[in-house]
Amino acid sequence: MFKNLISPVQAWLISQGRCVGCGTPLSKGKEKIVRGKTTVTCRCGRIFIRGSKKNSYRRALFDEI
């Protein structure tokens, strides 16, 4: 039940280009290229993958870190 409440909010934050944990813009995060993909690390420590489209982000999987 708890996940059903949180998932839509997290999806909306990522679509806005913001971190799901602290809400800061991901454009302010540290970018690094790992295995051919651009990773963005937020100040709270969460890691995201920036997509090939401009400003499309998703959470990184354990294999991608």
Protein Blocks (a to p, Z undefined) as FASTA:
>chain_A
ZZmmmmmmmmmmmmnopafklopafklpccddeehiacdddfkopacdddfbehiacddd
fklZZ
